[in-house]
Amino acid sequence: MLKANWGNITTNLAVGNIEQALTYFAPGVRDRYRQVLTNIMPALGALFSNPPVIHPTSIDAGDAEYFVVMPQNGKNYGYYLYFSQGADGVWRIQSL
């Protein structure tokens, strides 16, 4: 489920559809990430045209941590993704 959500996020970001990608983010963080993603809009296609694979590192009741490696300027950088399960049962990104 979380990998499918990540796939939907990256597919939307690759084509610049920030608003659709944000539906997979927790409501309380959408405005913050909208600003960040809007600022890097010209680079989104290159960043997400070949979506990086996410790897689970911790999954507990209602919370999950994944790790992703993304190339930037010829170097690889690792990032953690934090998902939380809302009261509606849907998993969404809480933090990148």
N, C-alpha and C positions, 0 to 999 in steps of 0.2 A: 504494500500500500504506500509506504513512504517513498520507495523508489519510483513508483508511478507518479506520485505528486511531484517529485523532483524532475521527472521527465516532462511533465506538463509545465512546470516553471521554466525549465531551460528552453523548451520548444517556443514558449511565448516570448521569452527574453531574446531569443535568437532573431525573431522577426520584429522586435521592438514593441511588442504588446505588453507594456508594463502593467496596465490596469488588470488584464486577465491574469498575469503572473501573480499579482498581489492578492488575488482571491485565495491563494494557497499560503498566505502569511496570516498570522494571528491578527485580528482586528486592531489591537492596541499598538502594533508596530508598523502598520501599513504606511502611515504618513511619513515616518522616518525613512523607510526603505523606498518609498515613492520618490523622495527628494534625491537620495543617493543614486537610484537607478536612472532618474531623469538626467542627473549630472553626467553620467557616463554613457548616455544613450548612444552616442556615435560608436562606442566600442562594444556594445552588447552583441552584435552579430558575430564579431570575431571571437568574443569570449565564450559564446554559447552555441556556435554553429556545430561544434563537435563536443557535445556535452560531456563533462567529466563524470566519472563513476563515483558514487558515494558508497562508503563502507560503514556499516554499523559498528559502533564502539561500545554503546551502552543503551539498553532498552529496559525501562521500568514501567510500571503502571502509569500511563499518562504522559511519560516523558521519554524522549529518545535523543541520543547523540550520535551523529554520523561524522565521518571525516572525508574530506575531498582534497585532492591535489589538483591545482590549476597552474598551467604554465603562464608566466607573465614575463615579457622581455627576455626570453631565452632561459629563464630559471623556473624551477618548480617551487610552488608555495603551497603549504598545507593549511586548511581551514576546517574549523568545526562548524557543523550545522546543528541547531537545536530545534527539535520539533516538540510540540505539546498537543495533547488531545483535548479538544474543546468539550464543553458540556454536551454538544450535539454529536460527539463521537468522532468528529472529523479531525485528522491530524494536520497541523499547519506549522509553518516555520515560525519559531519564536525569536530566533536570533541566528545571525550568520557570523 
